[in-house]
Amino acid sequence: MYRILSVVVLLWAVVFLVFNENPVPPLDVMRQIIWVWSGTFVCVASLMGLGKLTAWGFRSDRIRWDIAMVTGLGSAAVLLLVIVLAGWWSGFTIGALLLLGLACLFVPTVIEWPQIDSYAWILITGTACWTMLDALAPCVDTDALYYHLALAKQISIRGSLIGGFLEPNGSRPMMLHLLYSLSYTLVGEQSPAVLHWLLSLSLLVSVTERSKGGIWAVLFLVSSWSFIQEMGIVSNNLPAAFALFLVFICVEEKKYRFAVVLAFVALSIKLTVIGVLAGIWVFCVSTVKIRMWILVATLLLFSVWPLRNVWDGLHPLFPYMGWDEPFQYVEKYGMGRRIKDMLLLPWNVMMHATPNTHIFQGKLNPIVFVAVFFTFALHKRWIALVCFSLFFWAMGPQWIRHLLMVLPILGYMFARTMVSAPMELRGAVFVCILFGLPGNWGPLLARWSEAWTVVSGQVPREEFQEEHIPGFQALHWADRKLPKDAVLDLFYVWGGSVLNRPYRLSSVEDHIPVRSWIRKHGDDSIDKLNTEFLIVGKPAISYKKYSFLSKEVYEKEFEAPIAKLEELLLKQSVLVYTAKGYRVYRVKKSVDN
Amino acid sequence: MLLIWTWVAAETVPVHAFPTPCIDPRFPVIHHGWILGCNRRGLVAESYNPQTYRTTQLPAGYEYVGLGGAVQLGADGSFSLTTKTLDKKERILEAVNAPPAGNENIWVYTTDEAVFYKEGRQAQSVQARPKGWYPPALWGERIVWVENDGVGGETLWLWDLETTRPLMPSSSPQRHPIASGLWLGWVEEEKIWLGNFQLNEKRVIDAKAVDRLALHNEKACWSQWGEDDIDIHCSDGFVLKREKHQLWPSLWGNKLVFQEDGRLMMYQFEG
């Protein structure tokens, strides 16, 4: 009886969705959403299949769902790397890889699915609903625009890997981006964000399940702006944190073969994991012999990326090294690096961090500070791991998004302590989380509300992009109006992923690619590019941000390249379009000035 | 005394009314004796009369505005600088891809798919592929605009309200058309063209214009590289040679307005 009633209610819901007068979102938008979701779910199912295959290769008759997902991600990326290096990248070959992954779901190894309590499921579902809006809205996050989504598109458009001084972002380890490229090729532009969203939700479920701490792990993680705001955008922080968390779990469970594969995956997604990874290796692996075996095996697998750079004639760790100036000035971020500043860092990062400033680039819930002290009630090796990870983080640029690497592990430990915590402590912790919510969720409510207007089709996607992507109009104009085979060179422009064609240069940390190019080639900077069109942006550079540098160094490294470029543009090119300060130039064919 | 007055009148002076550069480098610009400049956000929002020192605020800030008998503000209508009134009848609701241009009662403008000729509320259009950014020119009752040539360059096309055709086929990109009275001017790779359709007169000047062409009746001025920097040259042989670059000239009567090292400058011709 109840079964029939359920079917009737579901049918009624479908009837309402299809036949009500003002469906929101409209049917064509819904069709697109369903396509992106189903396509991306198939991609994830294929990853699970490849994870099963890996477990079967390790002669395991059972594998946890989360480990299957992340090892499958690694296996798929390695196969994609072979495909792209062999020059076989096409819809057909990567489609075949997808089918192979799906076929592997029939491998006899059994996947163990998550088991968490219903309150945690409700919280995770709620989080999924909000963050889904980010995943379905057009990508406007700067890092996604110049790096994560841009690389996925470029690999897909060109059918090859990119890299070198003109495209330095492509010389980073490309594991996750190969997968993003697969989903972009097969499903479309929104798919990498949905894939990332699924991986982030999986991380939430995994930490919740593994900690056996009910809702506490979810509350801990999603109450911080830096964690929840990342879930629906295309990024690599949370997938790297997911792999790293599973390394920690596998090491704790002494599943070292899986730990090696997962460490390789984590490192190949984001090198920043190295601090926490080193902490796990030093403090959590039991014997020297196993430590050495893990180190050698992980480095052997990871060596594929440095070797690729060496093959391309670059520094093995390019683009982090190999420039004629530091890749990143860590002094630019945080609130100072003297001993006093370091001692005040925990206070400063909790009280002075805001999502929209460069100081810490993020925001944390105050419970994170409390959680560090909660680990003192746990194993000594865990205390050492957390302290080492935080120390490593403090030595870097002190971006809160780099703290995301250790946050799931900390959340796991926190939730474990909360299981046996007395009621008064639980209440106090809940109040602490609650008081942190306005500062962390406040900025997101406006963002999600705006995302809804575009997801539901009330605001056109282009209008949304125009409002949120600096230089969108110029990039979009160039993409539509310039010859299809023309390669564009981007100076001081971040939004490369707007383009549906190959491009070069663009930007990364402090615009180092363009500044380095201009300093190296001087008057020949445009000639040496052998290009037809340039797009020039508005570099937001001021000495205030670089006051730790001498005025001479600042002028040489930052101001002189801009002045040189402007001079060359006046001599060698013709301005053909401007919008909101972003300019498109055609390079003159004959220049005799 | 007269000699001193002539020398003073011919001096280049900074225009302090607009200390902030505009987002669109084509502004500030002098039009009907008023200089249209930008607010602190770089949006065109104010006009200044260098003779009367009067300023007039536009209804809002705009990245660019159209220039004709009045100032064209798109969906807001057209704004008269003299009467300070907004005429909503002259609203342009299409998604224009360049500043409109016009004269007393006619506006011409381009979208990505068409060229429009609007007189009062009545508009007619013709299908085209305007490249955008370059304003069209209203040359008598003819419209000249920059068409996307599909290979990265620009070609000028003409619509005489009956047929459309390339203005003057050329292998070089043709850009920055501008009309003043009976005269039409534009920039080609290493030439500047001036044409008068009534006199059927054409002039070709060998010059490599850096940016756009300024035109007032038959007098044209443009920026051009000299030995060390960019100076302003005019079709009557006048050269404004100063230190640093002089860019984005605009011309009205005997006044020449241009940008120099981030500052707005004005030069007044003798006579």
Interface residues (C-beta under 8 A of the other chain):
Chain A: W477 R480 K481 L482 P483 A486 E532 F533 L570 K571 V574 L575 V576 Y577 T578 A579 K580 G581 R583 R586 K588 K589 N593
Chain B: I23 D24 P25 R26 G42 E63 D112 K131 G132 W133 N148 G150 V151 G152 G153 E154 P173 R175 E189 K208 V210 D211 W225 I230 H245 L247
